[in-house]
Each structure stands twice: as C-alpha cells, then as structure tokens.
Amino acid sequence: MLLNNSGFAQEGKYHKFVKEGKEWTIYNCARSIGKRWGDSLCVMCGYDKKYIIGEKDSSSNYYHLNIKSNYADSLIGYIKEDTLAKKIYFALKNKDTLIYNLIFDFGVKKNDTVKIQYIDFWYEVDTICLNVDSIGEIDLNGEKRRIFFSSHFTKLNNEEYYDTLFWIEGIGGNYGLFIYDNGYDNWHELMCVKSDNNIDYKSRGSILSLFENCDDSTFKGMICSYVEKLGIENITISVYPNPNNGKFVFENMTKESCLLEIYNLQKTIFYNINANVGKNEIELNFPSGLYFIKVILKNDIKILKVIIY
C-alpha cells in the first residue's frame, strides 16, 4: 500500500466499474435478529449471493442489476456510472420514480466527507456520511488501483460502534457492491469480482477456505458459533489503526487488565494475552483478512473486528 505525501495514490488509469456481465460474489451471515449479539456471534451463515450486471436498457444509460442467491434470482434495480465524475449510482426497481442513489464516489480526496446511500438488509435506501481517512494503492493482476479507507462509526442504543470500510476503484467495497450499515444483525463480505470470465478481485481473507473457490457456492463448513451472551457496560477499549498491517495498539481504558483473544473466521484462536490497563502494542504475523478480537473482563465480553491487509 503506497501513499504519496499528499495522501493520494498516484493518479493513473481510471478503472471502469459498470460492465455488462460483471459479477460480485458475497458471503452472507445474519446474527440473531432483534438482538445486538444474541446467543452467538452469527446464527445464519454459509450461503453466498451474486449481484450480476445485465443488459443495458435501450432507452437510457442504465444497466439492469440482478441478484442470485439461495432465496432469490431476479432483477433488483438499475446501475449506472459517471466515468468523468467517477461516481456509481443505483436505483431500486418497483418505484414510481427511479431515484439514483450514490453508492460509490471514486473521485474523493483524503479528508473529504461523502454522503453514500446504502441498501439495508430489507433493500431499503438510507444514507451514511463517510470520512476518507486515507487513499492508497493496491496491485490487482498487475494493475495499480486506488483503495480508499474510512473508519465509520454508528450509534446503536446510544452506544458508539466502529467499523472499517474500504473500497477499491472498479471493484467495490469490502462489503461488496453496496456499503452495508446493518448494525449487528447482518454481515456481508465480498469474496470476489468477476468480469469477462476473469477474476478481477478475490478476498485476501480466510473466508475463501470455506468455499471451493471464490465464485463457487459450494460451502464447506459453518462458522460463527463461539461467542457467548455479552454484557459490555464495563468494557471500554479501542483498536487503532484499523485496518493495519498486523501492527496496532489495543488500548484498554477499563480499570483493570482483561483477557484478549484473536480469532479467525473458523473460530480458531490465533493469539491471546492478558492486556494491561493503557496501551498494549500488538504485532501479528497473520495472513491478510478479517479477524475478531474478543475481550473478556470477568463476566463481560466485547467483540471487535480488525482487518489486516
């Protein structure tokens, strides 16, 4: 990941986003609906779904967008791209008037704030404001593409929760085609992007070990069954930077030490320490991907996600 002094990746070729036949394969996991964490971290895991760009409408400049999963195979809306402004728009079908919502803006600069419309679990449209924390480069198939990072926070029941988003020019975000903001009820992870029968991108995380390959729905195992009920009132912690390269600070702002465990997606403990009060410097040599940090203080447990690139 390379940044120049201004925080920009070097400008180069703009990678087109919308293309007929392009596919996004996304892993889906839903937690206990109506409970922040429920009795386990995830309760319905193990299927994937695809978003596929269909034909271009003959009377306009938009393309059909279809969804294909265990539960659906249908047109969900329309997608279009402004290549000059580097913006991607989506409109839901079955509306009296098609309203195009901004779902990606690849023309932003470092420290910009951008309003993004996201599609929630029920396919309703809402808005979040994202701050562009940094812009870097990623090498995909020998081509440099810009990658944007944003540490997003949301408030649930008057408590703040932090999540890290990244999105890649021509690819989408770590949540897939849409930036999801589902609280703790639903979780998506991008597995791969495919166009012209070629894999443009595939996840660097361990999620792919659960599938035959990144665009194959043959699932090889269940995950997300190891976390107990949570009581989080007594735990105040922070992890930064996130994403990171394996080196980060775990700051324990409670009044006593706590147990810290780091899991991969297959619920394997990769790392554990007794974290002292204050700043604990963590250095990991893990493969790139998504991990869970589990913090235990007496009878209280808190879970954070951390991305290693």
C-alpha positions as CSV (number, residue, x, y, z in Angstrom):
1,M,0.0,0.0,0.0
2,L,1.7,3.2,-1.1
3,L,0.7,6.8,-0.3
4,N,2.4,9.9,-1.5
5,N,2.9,12.9,0.8
6,S,-0.4,14.4,0.0
7,G,-2.3,11.2,0.9
8,F,-3.2,10.3,-2.7
9,A,-2.2,7.3,-4.6
10,Q,-0.6,8.3,-7.8
11,E,-3.2,9.1,-10.5
12,G,-3.4,6.7,-13.4
13,K,-5.9,4.9,-15.5
14,Y,-9.5,5.1,-14.1
15,H,-10.9,1.5,-13.9
16,K,-14.4,1.4,-15.1
17,F,-16.9,0.0,-12.7
18,V,-20.1,-0.8,-14.6
19,K,-19.8,-3.5,-17.3
20,E,-22.4,-6.0,-18.7
21,G,-21.9,-9.5,-17.2
22,K,-19.8,-8.3,-14.2
23,E,-20.4,-10.3,-11.0
24,W,-19.9,-9.7,-7.3
25,T,-20.0,-12.8,-5.1
26,I,-20.8,-12.0,-1.5
27,Y,-20.7,-14.2,1.6
28,N,-23.7,-13.6,3.8
29,C,-24.1,-14.1,7.6
30,A,-27.0,-12.9,9.8
31,R,-27.0,-12.6,13.5
32,S,-29.9,-13.0,15.9
33,I,-32.5,-10.6,14.5
34,G,-33.6,-8.2,17.2
35,K,-30.7,-8.9,19.5
36,R,-27.4,-7.0,19.3
37,W,-25.4,-10.1,19.6
38,G,-27.9,-12.8,20.5
39,D,-26.6,-16.0,22.0
40,S,-23.8,-16.4,19.4
41,L,-21.8,-14.1,17.1
42,C,-23.6,-15.4,14.0
43,V,-26.6,-17.7,13.7
44,M,-27.3,-18.0,10.0
45,C,-24.2,-18.4,7.9
46,G,-22.9,-20.3,5.0
47,Y,-24.6,-19.1,1.8
48,D,-23.4,-16.7,-0.9
49,K,-25.2,-14.5,-3.3
50,K,-24.3,-12.7,-6.5
51,Y,-25.0,-9.4,-8.0
52,I,-24.8,-9.5,-11.8
53,I,-25.0,-6.6,-14.2
54,G,-27.4,-7.4,-17.0
55,E,-28.1,-5.8,-20.3
56,K,-28.2,-2.1,-20.9
57,D,-31.6,-0.5,-21.3
58,S,-32.1,0.6,-24.9
59,S,-33.7,3.9,-24.0
60,S,-31.3,5.1,-21.3
61,N,-27.8,4.8,-19.9
62,Y,-28.5,2.4,-17.1
63,Y,-27.9,-1.4,-16.8
64,H,-30.1,-4.0,-15.2
65,L,-28.8,-5.3,-11.8
66,N,-29.8,-8.8,-10.9
67,I,-29.4,-10.8,-7.7
68,K,-28.9,-14.5,-7.5
69,S,-28.8,-16.4,-4.2
70,N,-30.4,-19.4,-2.3
71,Y,-33.5,-17.3,-2.0
72,A,-33.8,-15.1,-5.0
73,D,-33.0,-14.9,-8.7
74,S,-34.4,-11.6,-10.0
75,L,-33.9,-8.0,-11.1
76,I,-33.5,-5.7,-8.1
77,G,-32.7,-2.4,-9.8
78,Y,-30.6,-0.4,-12.1
79,I,-27.0,0.8,-12.0
80,K,-25.1,3.5,-13.9
81,E,-21.7,5.1,-13.9
82,D,-20.5,8.7,-14.4
83,T,-16.9,8.0,-15.6
84,L,-16.0,11.7,-15.6
85,A,-17.0,12.3,-12.0
86,K,-16.0,8.7,-11.1
87,K,-19.3,8.1,-9.3
88,I,-21.6,5.0,-9.3
89,Y,-25.4,5.2,-8.9
90,F,-28.1,2.7,-8.2
91,A,-31.9,2.8,-8.4
92,L,-34.3,0.3,-6.9
93,K,-36.9,-1.1,-9.1
94,N,-40.7,-1.0,-8.4
95,K,-40.6,2.6,-7.5
96,D,-43.0,5.2,-9.1
97,T,-40.0,7.3,-10.0
98,L,-36.4,5.9,-10.4
99,I,-34.2,7.7,-7.9
100,Y,-30.5,7.1,-8.5
101,N,-28.6,6.9,-5.2
102,L,-24.8,7.4,-4.9
103,I,-23.2,4.2,-3.8
104,F,-19.5,4.9,-4.6
105,D,-17.5,8.0,-5.2
106,F,-14.0,7.3,-6.5
107,G,-13.3,11.0,-7.1
108,V,-13.0,11.8,-3.4
109,K,-9.8,13.1,-1.8
110,K,-8.2,12.5,1.6
111,N,-10.2,14.0,4.5
112,D,-13.3,14.5,2.2
113,T,-16.7,13.6,3.7
114,V,-19.1,12.0,1.3
115,K,-22.7,11.0,1.6
116,I,-23.3,7.5,0.5
117,Q,-26.6,5.8,0.1
118,Y,-26.6,2.2,1.2
119,I,-29.1,-0.7,0.7
120,D,-30.0,-2.3,4.0
121,F,-31.0,-6.0,4.7
122,W,-34.6,-5.2,3.6
123,Y,-33.5,-3.4,0.5
124,E,-34.5,0.0,1.7
125,V,-32.3,3.0,1.0
126,D,-30.6,5.0,3.7
127,T,-27.7,7.4,4.0
128,I,-24.4,7.5,5.9
129,C,-21.6,10.1,5.9
130,L,-18.1,8.6,5.4
131,N,-14.8,10.4,6.0
132,V,-12.0,9.4,3.7
133,D,-9.2,8.7,6.2
134,S,-6.6,7.6,3.6
135,I,-6.1,6.7,0.0
136,G,-3.6,4.1,-1.2
137,E,-2.8,1.7,-4.0
138,I,-3.4,-2.0,-4.4
139,D,-1.9,-4.2,-7.1
140,L,-4.6,-6.4,-8.8
141,N,-3.5,-8.6,-11.7
142,G,-0.5,-6.4,-12.4
143,E,-2.6,-3.1,-12.4
144,K,-2.5,-0.4,-9.8
145,R,-5.9,0.7,-8.4
146,R,-6.8,3.2,-5.8
147,I,-8.1,2.0,-2.5
148,F,-9.9,4.2,0.0
149,F,-10.2,3.7,3.7
150,S,-12.8,5.0,6.1
151,S,-13.3,4.3,9.8
152,H,-17.0,4.6,10.1
153,F,-19.0,4.7,13.4
154,T,-22.6,4.2,14.0
155,K,-24.7,4.7,17.2
156,L,-26.9,1.8,18.4
157,N,-29.0,2.4,21.5
158,N,-26.8,5.4,22.4
159,E,-23.6,3.5,22.2
160,E,-20.9,4.0,19.5
161,Y,-19.6,1.1,17.4
162,Y,-16.7,1.4,15.0
163,D,-16.3,-0.3,11.7
164,T,-13.7,0.0,9.0
165,L,-14.7,0.3,5.4
166,F,-12.6,0.2,2.3
167,W,-13.5,0.4,-1.3
168,I,-11.4,-0.2,-4.5
169,E,-11.7,1.6,-7.8
170,G,-13.5,-0.6,-10.3
171,I,-14.2,-3.3,-7.7
172,G,-16.4,-2.1,-4.8
173,G,-16.1,-2.3,-1.1
174,N,-15.2,-5.0,1.5
175,Y,-19.0,-5.4,1.9
176,G,-19.4,-5.9,-1.8
177,L,-21.4,-3.9,-4.3
178,F,-23.1,-1.9,-1.7
179,I,-21.7,-0.4,1.5
180,Y,-23.9,-2.1,4.2
181,D,-24.6,-0.4,7.5
182,N,-26.7,-3.1,9.2
183,G,-25.8,-2.7,12.9
184,Y,-25.2,-6.1,14.3
185,D,-28.0,-8.1,12.6
186,N,-26.4,-8.7,9.2
187,W,-23.0,-9.1,7.8
188,H,-21.7,-9.3,4.2
189,E,-18.2,-9.8,3.0
190,L,-17.0,-9.5,-0.6
191,M,-15.5,-12.8,-1.9
192,C,-14.7,-12.0,-5.4
193,V,-15.5,-9.8,-8.5
194,K,-15.5,-11.4,-12.0
195,S,-15.8,-9.9,-15.5
196,D,-15.2,-11.4,-18.9
197,N,-14.7,-14.8,-17.2
198,N,-11.7,-13.4,-15.4
199,I,-11.3,-12.9,-11.6
200,D,-10.7,-9.2,-11.1
201,Y,-10.5,-9.4,-7.3
202,K,-10.7,-12.1,-4.6
203,S,-10.7,-11.7,-0.9
204,R,-7.4,-12.0,0.8
205,G,-9.1,-13.2,4.0
206,S,-9.6,-16.8,5.2
207,I,-13.3,-16.7,4.2
208,L,-12.3,-18.4,0.9
209,S,-11.3,-21.6,2.8
210,L,-15.0,-22.2,3.4
211,F,-15.7,-22.5,-0.4
212,E,-14.4,-24.5,-3.3
213,N,-13.3,-21.2,-4.9
214,C,-14.3,-17.6,-4.7
215,D,-17.3,-17.7,-7.0
216,D,-18.5,-21.2,-6.1
217,S,-21.5,-21.5,-3.7
218,T,-20.3,-25.0,-2.5
219,F,-19.9,-24.3,1.2
220,K,-17.6,-26.5,3.2
221,G,-18.4,-25.6,6.8
222,M,-20.3,-23.4,9.3
223,I,-18.8,-20.6,11.3
224,C,-19.8,-18.1,14.0
225,S,-20.7,-20.3,16.9
226,Y,-18.3,-19.5,19.6
227,V,-19.3,-16.2,21.3
228,E,-21.4,-16.1,24.4
229,K,-24.0,-13.6,25.5
230,L,-22.5,-10.2,26.0
231,G,-22.5,-7.7,28.8
232,I,-20.5,-4.7,27.6
233,E,-21.2,-2.0,30.1
234,N,-17.9,-2.4,31.9
235,I,-15.5,-2.6,29.0
236,T,-14.1,0.4,27.3
237,I,-11.5,-0.4,24.6
238,S,-10.1,0.9,21.3
239,V,-8.1,-0.7,18.5
240,Y,-6.1,1.5,16.1
241,P,-5.1,1.8,13.3
242,N,-7.8,-0.4,11.7
243,P,-7.2,-1.7,9.0
244,N,-3.5,-2.3,9.7
245,N,-0.6,-4.4,8.6
246,G,-0.5,-6.5,11.7
247,K,0.9,-3.8,14.0
248,F,-1.7,-2.0,16.1
249,V,-2.5,-0.6,19.5
250,F,-5.1,-2.2,21.8
251,E,-6.0,0.4,24.3
252,N,-7.6,-0.9,27.5
253,M,-9.4,2.1,29.2
254,T,-11.0,0.0,31.9
255,K,-9.6,0.0,35.5
256,E,-8.1,-3.5,35.3
257,S,-6.4,-5.9,33.0
258,C,-8.5,-8.0,30.7
259,L,-8.1,-11.2,28.5
260,L,-7.7,-10.5,24.8
261,E,-8.2,-13.3,22.3
262,I,-8.0,-13.0,18.5
263,Y,-9.9,-15.4,16.3
264,N,-10.1,-16.1,12.6
265,L,-13.3,-16.8,10.7
266,Q,-13.0,-20.5,11.5
267,K,-13.2,-19.7,15.3
268,T,-9.5,-20.7,15.8
269,I,-7.7,-18.7,18.5
270,F,-4.6,-17.2,16.8
271,Y,-3.5,-15.1,19.7
272,N,-4.2,-14.4,23.4
273,I,-2.7,-12.2,26.1
274,N,-3.6,-10.5,29.3
275,A,-3.9,-6.9,28.3
276,N,-2.8,-4.3,30.9
277,V,-4.6,-1.1,31.5
278,G,-3.5,1.5,29.0
279,K,-1.9,1.0,25.6
280,N,-0.8,-2.5,24.5
281,E,1.2,-2.7,21.3
282,I,0.2,-5.8,19.3
283,E,2.4,-7.2,16.5
284,L,0.9,-10.1,14.5
285,N,2.2,-12.0,11.5
286,F,-1.2,-13.2,10.2
287,P,-2.4,-13.6,6.6
288,S,-4.4,-10.7,5.2
289,G,-8.1,-10.9,6.1
290,L,-10.8,-10.2,8.7
291,Y,-10.3,-11.2,12.4
292,F,-12.3,-10.9,15.6
293,I,-10.9,-9.5,18.8
294,K,-12.7,-10.9,21.8
295,V,-12.2,-9.0,25.1
296,I,-13.1,-10.7,28.4
297,L,-13.4,-8.9,31.7
298,K,-14.9,-11.0,34.5
299,N,-18.4,-11.8,33.2
300,D,-18.4,-9.2,30.4
301,I,-17.4,-9.8,26.8
302,K,-16.9,-7.4,23.9
303,I,-16.1,-8.2,20.2
304,L,-14.3,-6.0,17.7
305,K,-13.5,-6.6,14.1
306,V,-10.0,-5.9,12.8
307,I,-8.8,-6.1,9.2
308,I,-5.2,-7.0,8.3
309,Y,-4.1,-6.0,4.8
